[in-house]
Amino acid sequence: MTSTPEPSDSFKPYELKHTLSGHKRAVSAVKFSDDGNLLATSSADKTARTWDVSDGSLLHEFLGHEQGISDVAFSSDGRHLATASDDKTIRLWDVATGAHVKTLTGHTNYVFCVNYNPQANMLVSGSFDETVRMWDVKTGKCLKVLPAHSDPVTAVNYNRDGTLIVSSSYDGLCRIWDASTGHCVKTLIDDENPPVSFVKFSPNGKFLLVGSLDNSLRLWNFSTGKVLKTYTGHANSKFCVSSTFSITNGKYIVSGSEDKCVYLWELQSRKIVQKLEGHTDTVISVACNPTQNMIASGSLGNDKTLKIWTQGED
């Protein structure tokens, strides 16, 4: 095709493919494996689960935490799963067998967020104890405790080559850390300073997607410290709702919302191209499959389900 139609004209709507039931309390997080074949989910019911995305079947249930789980993450090789719990621990699990591998202890309050680095040899976590911790996956030892924030840490994320970590907090700040030294290399601060509920690096590592409790998502260029785009229309004033980039077919921003919908914006124009309806409570977490046009969403305690959405075929 030579002419490029208006992206909203060429946008293929997403349709519901599977609804996955089984969690007994609110879902807290949904994440795809790097190969796109598995979905991991965590819940206030103290369990994590893995699912086959092709047919929506349950593969494993990960049992052992003493309190609810707020976050889950796959290692890049897909072999391990990390879970962050209100019991103040992080547990590592074997994806193939569902077996518990080790428990990481050190946080002094709820562990709220966790992610692996791309090399899968390090883990970063954030907690209500206001610290960010870096862990050696092999030994389970805490390598660094970063006195990161003055309020609970809501998200932690590595960039694409694992050299930087970003953290966000209710204190209104996003901080960028050198992953090898643990030094803070930049603090991003907005004029308004609303509590920051979520942050992640863009796939190319040049930008940050920042969600805050003023019903806004912002795209920051972190090297200049400038806001490039703001995305609005969804509801987010209470919960740590996650958002992400969709890059398998055009460039879109995808977010959960407190109005029970999943929102999709065209990245450049900031136009809402679709609202996915079907959940019966706040959509707390969303993820985009890295290898196919597929979105996963998870919802709070009046709903408790996961939904998998795919783009309609031609």
N, C-alpha and C positions, 0 to 999 in steps of 0.2 A: 504493500500500500504506500502510495506516495503522500497523499494528504493525511494529516493527523486530525481525526475528528475531535470535537470537544470531549475531553476525557469522560465527563459525566454521560455523554451519549454512548461511549463504548464500554462503559462500566457494566459488567455482568453482575446482577444481584446475587448475593449469597442466599442459600436456602438451607433449611434445617435438614441434616442428614441423620443424626443420632441424638437421642436423649439418654444419658447414662445415669442410672440411679443406683444407690447403694450406700452412699455416705449417710450417716444417721443424724448429722448436725450440719451447720453451715460449712460450705466449701470455702477454703481460704486461698488456694492457688491452683493454677493449671499451667503446665509447661510441656512442650513437645521435646522429644529427643532430637538430637542433631540430624539424624537420618530421616526424621519425620514419621517413623513407623509407630512410635509409642507416645502415649499421653500419660503424664504423671499428675496426680491430683492430691491435695492435702485438705484436711478438714479439722474442725473443732471436735470431731468425734475421736481424736487421738490417733487416727490412722492416715496413712498415705496409700494410694492405689496406683497401679499401672494398668493401662488399657490398650488394646489393639485398635488403632484408629480406623482400620479398614472395615471392621465389622462391629466395633464398639464393645467387644467382649472384654471382661475383666481378666487380667493376667495374674496379678499378685496383690495381696493386701499386706501392708507392712505394719506389724504390731509391736509395740514395746514402749512407746512414749507414755508418760504418766499423766500428761495434760494435753490439751489441744495443740495442733500443729498449725503454724501460721504460714509456712513457706516450704517449698520443695524445689529441688534443682537436680537436673541430670548432669553428670560429667560429660565432657565433649565426646568421649569414646563410647558413651552410652552404657558403660559397664556398672556404674555406681549411681546411687541416688543419695542426696543429702536432704534431711528434714530439719526444720527449725521449730522448736517447741516452747510452749509456756512453762515446761518443766525445767527451763534454763539450759537445756542441752541441745546439741546437734547430733543426730545419728546418721551414720553412713550405712548404706544397704547395698547388697548385691542384687542388681536388676534381674539377672537371669533366674535366680533361685528364690529371691525374696528374703534371703537371710540377712540378719544384722551383722555388720562388719565391725564397727566400733562406735563408741560414744565420745563426743568431744565436750569436755566440761571446762568451765571458766567464767562464762557469763554469770552475772549476779542477779539477773532479772530475766523476764521473758525474752527468748530469741525470736525476733520478728521477721528477719529476712536472711537469705543465704544464696550464694552463687559460687560456682566453680570458675577458675580461670580457664582460658582456652586449652592450656596444656594439661589440665586436669590434675595437676600436682599440688595445687593450692586452692584454698577455699576462703571466702570472705563472708563474715556474718555481721549483722547489726542487731542491737538489742534495746530494750527499754532501760537498760543500765547506762545508756547514752554513749556506749563505746562501739567501735568497729574493731573486730578481731580478725587477724589473718592466721590461717592454720596450715600446717603441713599435712597433706592428706595421708601420706604413707605412715607417718608416726602418730598422727592424731594430736601432735603438740601444737600449742598456740605459739606462733612466732612473734606476733606483735599485738599489742593492745593500743589502739589509737583513741586518745581522749577526744572523740570526734565532734560531739555535739553537746548542747545544753538541754536537750529534750530527747525523747525516744527516737531511735534511728528507724526510719520507715522503709528504706531500700538501700541495697548495695549491689554493685554491678561492675564487672571488668570491661575494659574496652577490647577491641578485636584481637590485639596481640598480647593482651595480658599485662601491659606495662603500667596501666592506670586503673585506679578504682574510683568510682563515684559513690558518694553516700548522700542521703537526704534525711531530713528530720523535721519534726514538728517545730523546731526552733526557727524554721523559715529559711534555712541555709541548704545549699548543695555544696559539697566539698569534693575536690579532686585530689587524690593521693597518689604518690609514686609507689607502685606496688612492691618495688624492691627495698626501698628505704623506709616506707611508711610516713614520709614527710608530706605535709599538705602543700600542694603546688598551686592551688587556686581555690578561692571561695567565691561562689556566685551568689549575689544578693540582689533581690528585686526591690524596687522602691516600696512596694506595699508590704512585703515580707509575710505573706500568708503561710500557714503551716504547709510544708511540702510533704505530700503523701506518697510520691513515687518518683523515681528517676531511672532512666537507662540510657546507655550510649546508643547512637544510631549504628546501623550495620557497618558503615564506612568509618566509624570512630570519630567523625569530625563534629558531631552535634550531640546534644543531650535533649531527651524528651522528658519534660518535668511536669508532673501533675501536682496541683495544689488545691487546698480546700476552699478555693474561691470560684469553683465551677469552671476552671480553666486548665488547659494544657498549653505549655509553651515549648517551642523549639529554640534552644539556645545554641549559638556558636560559642563553644566554651573557650576557644583561644582568644576571641575578642571580648568575651563576656557580654555579648549583645543578644537580645531576644529577636529572632528572625520572624517567627510566626506565632500566632495565638489561635487556639482552636476552642470554640465554645459551642454551647447548645445542649450539652449533656449536663447531668446533675452530679456534683461531687463536692459536698461540704462537710461530710461526716466521716466517711470511711476511707481507708487506704486502697483505693480502686487502682488497678494496674492498667497500663496502656502499652502499646507496642507499635512497631513498624510492620506494614505489610509490603513486601517487595517482590513477591513471586509473579505478580501480574500488574505492572504499574506501581506507583508509590502512594501508599495510603497510611493514615494514622488510624489505629483502632483502639477503642477504649471501652471499658465497662462504664456503668452509670447507676446512680441511685434511683433512677426512674424505671429500672428493670429491663433496660434495653442495652444492646451493644451498638456503639456509634462508629461509623466509618467516615473519615474526612479525606478528601483528596489532599495530598500533602502540600502541593504548590498553591492551589487556589483557596484552600481552607474551607471549601464547600462540603457540607454534609452530603454524601452520596447515598448512604443507606443507614437505616435504623433497624436492627434485628430485634424483633419482638417475640416473646414466648416465655421468658423467665417470669417467675411470680414473686421475685424479691430482688434486691440490689444485685447487680452483676459486679462482683468484687474483683474478678480476675479474668483476663483474656490473654490468649496466645495465638500467634500465627505460625502455621506449619512452615518450616524452612524449605520444604521441597515441593509443596503443592498448594493450591489455592484453597486453604482450609483454615478456619478459625475455631478455636475452642473457647468456651466461656463457662464460668462457674458462679454459682449464686448462693446467697446467704440462707439463713435457717428456715424461712417460710417456704423455700424452694428445694434446696439441698441437692439439686441436679447439676450435671454438666451437659452442655450441648455442643455438638460438633456441626459446624455450618460449612457448606462447600458451594463453590460457584457453579451455577447451572451450566450444563454442557451446551454447546452450540446446537 
